[in-house]
Amino acid sequence: MDIALREAVGSRPTLESLLTVLTGKGLVPPKIVLAVRTIQNYGNFGSHAQEASAGDISAEDVRPCLDALTQLAVWYGKASDSLAEEAVRHRLSSHQRGTGTTRVADSTLIVVKAVLLACGFDKAMARRNHHVVPVQLPWADSLVRDVSTRLLDIAVYNEQRVRRLFETEEAVRDRVVPVGRVGYSMGGRNFYLLAARAGRWGRTTAEEFLANPAGAQIAVPRHSDMFDNLLSALSTDEGGLRDCGVTVLDVPHHLGLELFHLNRDVLAVGGQNLRMHAHDDDSYFELLNSEMLPASTQARLRSAAANTLIANRAWLEELDLHPAELHRELMRSFHAVGSNEDRFERMVRDLVTHASFPPETLSDSRERLVRHVLFESYRWGSP
């Protein structure tokens, strides 16, 4: 119904009519129709009286329905996000850009938002008579492409992913300039694999999982550094995951604990907001994290945790800015935060207000999360 309303599809609101229209327009892929049919069939079975000889329904009996529901939820989350992203990009591309404006990729991720605040980017642009327009887009490879097409002028993104796009996409390489490194997410210890204690993996150790991960469904944004970290941690590639019997659920970057509410058997690789929210709830634990891995793997993950500032080449030329000059200016402000208690406390309050948290997270938990991430990533404040 949500997608039909967004796409202005006129149809009677029955499952049959909606599926017919939405699949005909290519808005629902065939494999998702199969998932819907699976859920529908289980619903029909459950809503009608069965012969006594049918026996009781066990948890194992309903696993296919839960898997189908998980697949549907993952697809819907991504489809819904994709429609929202399209709307933002359409608005940016159709909107006449005013003179003296700079579009920066804003973020509700604590690590990234803290960089933008600490660098004093707004002030740096004001000195050049530029007004900063923040734009909310997901933490994904698409950020780099948006800078290359100049939907954005400047952004913070994972350094390793930027390099990979430089190697594979000529337009990105020609139009995007790396300005400089801006720190490491969580000091390089930003990998974890989250599990529900009541789920399939609740009694499994890290060693047992690494020895036999067959059957695992891992929720992770595929086109992001989080997926790279998963491959590094398991010392494999995508083909290797399939050979091990591991299924990847490509989820939105801001995944919360919602998937566990549907299916306690899934595993999740996400951002620090998800990680710290799970720390506040004894129902979850880290089946695997950086510190459980060999030293060589830890070093590889630390290197992959570096973030860099990237800018559109034409934007830099218009402002007559050399990348190294801009980086030095921003980093002077960035490093000053650690020795200025007032600035640091203002940043904490700003992040508690504007960063992304699950709706049920209490204020004290938000502040604790912000302070933890800032200390682990940039050694600001106290441990």
C-alpha positions, 0 to 999 in steps of 0.5 A, a space after each residue: 500500500 505504501 509503495 502504491 500510494 507513493 507511486 500514485 498507483 490507482 487500485 483497489 487495496 486488496 493483496 491480489 490487485 496490488 500485486 498484479 499492478 505493482 509487479 506489472 509496473 516493475 515495482 515489486 520483483 518476482 522473488 518478493 512476490 514469492 515471499 509474499 505468497 509464502 507469508 500468505 499461505 502460512 497465514 491462510 493455514 494458521 487462520 483455518 481450523 486444521 485436522 487433529 492429525 496435522 499435529 502442532 506447529 513447531 518453530 522449525 515449521 514456521 522458519 520458511 515463513 520467518 525467512 520470507 518475512 525477513 526478505 520482504 522487510 529487507 526489500 521494503 526497507 531498501 525500496 522505501 529508502 531508494 524512493 526517498 533518495 530519488 526524491 532528494 536527488 530529483 529535487 537537487 538536480 531540478 533546483 537552480 543552484 544559487 551563487 555562493 552556495 556549497 552543498 555538503 553531505 550531512 550525516 546523522 552518523 556520529 563519526 561523520 557529523 562530528 567531523 563536519 562540526 569539528 572542522 568548522 566547515 560552515 565558518 570556512 565557507 563563510 570566509 569565502 562568502 559561501 552559504 553551506 546547504 546540508 544534504 542528507 544522503 545515505 553512507 554508501 558509494 553513491 555519495 562519491 558518485 553524487 560528488 562527481 555529478 555535483 549534486 554534492 560539492 563535498 563529502 566525508 566517506 570511507 577512504 578505501 571505498 573511494 580508492 576502489 571507485 577511482 580504480 573502476 569508474 573513470 567519471 569519478 576519477 576525473 571529477 572527484 578530488 581526495 582532500 585528505 584523511 579525517 580520522 578513523 571510525 572507532 579508532 579502527 575497531 569498528 567491526 562487529 557481528 551482532 546476534 540475539 541471545 534467543 536466536 539460533 546463534 545464541 550459544 555459539 562462540 566466535 571460534 565455532 562460528 568462524 569454523 562453520 558459519 553455514 546457514 547464517 543470514 547476515 544483514 549488512 549494507 552491501 555497497 558500503 565499507 561495512 560489507 568490506 569489513 565483513 569480508 575482511 573479518 571472514 577472510 573471504 570474498 562474496 563467492 566464498 560467502 556463498 560457498 560457506 552457505 552464508 546469505 547476505 541481506 542487503 539492508 539500509 545503512 541505518 538498520 536498527 534492531 527491527 530485523 531481530 524483532 522479526 527474525 531472531 536468527 539473523 546476524 547484523 553488521 551495522 554502524 556504531 549507533 546500532 552497536 551501542 543500542 544493543 549494548 544497552 539491551 542484554 538480549 543481544 551480544 557480539 558474536 564476533 568483533 575486531 578484538 576476537 580476530 587475528 592481529 593481521 586481520 585487526 590491522 587490515 580492519 584498522 586500515 579500512 576504517 580511515 575516512 577521507 574528505 572528497 570534493 568536486 574538482 570544479 567546485 575547488 577550481 571555482 573557489 580557487 582552493 588547493 586541496 592541501 590548503 583546505 585540508 590544513 585549514 579544516 584540520 586546525 579546527 578539528 584538532 583544536 576540539 580536543 583541547 577546548 572543553 567548551 567546544 567539545 561539550 557543545 559538540 556533544 549536545 549537538 550530536 545528542 540532538 541531531 544524530 540518529 538513534 532508535 526512537 526508544 533510546 533514552 537521553 542518558 543512553 544517547 549521551 553515553 553513546 556519543 561520548 563513547 564514539 567520540 573517545 574511541 574515534 578521535 580520543 576526545 573527552 574521557 573513556 
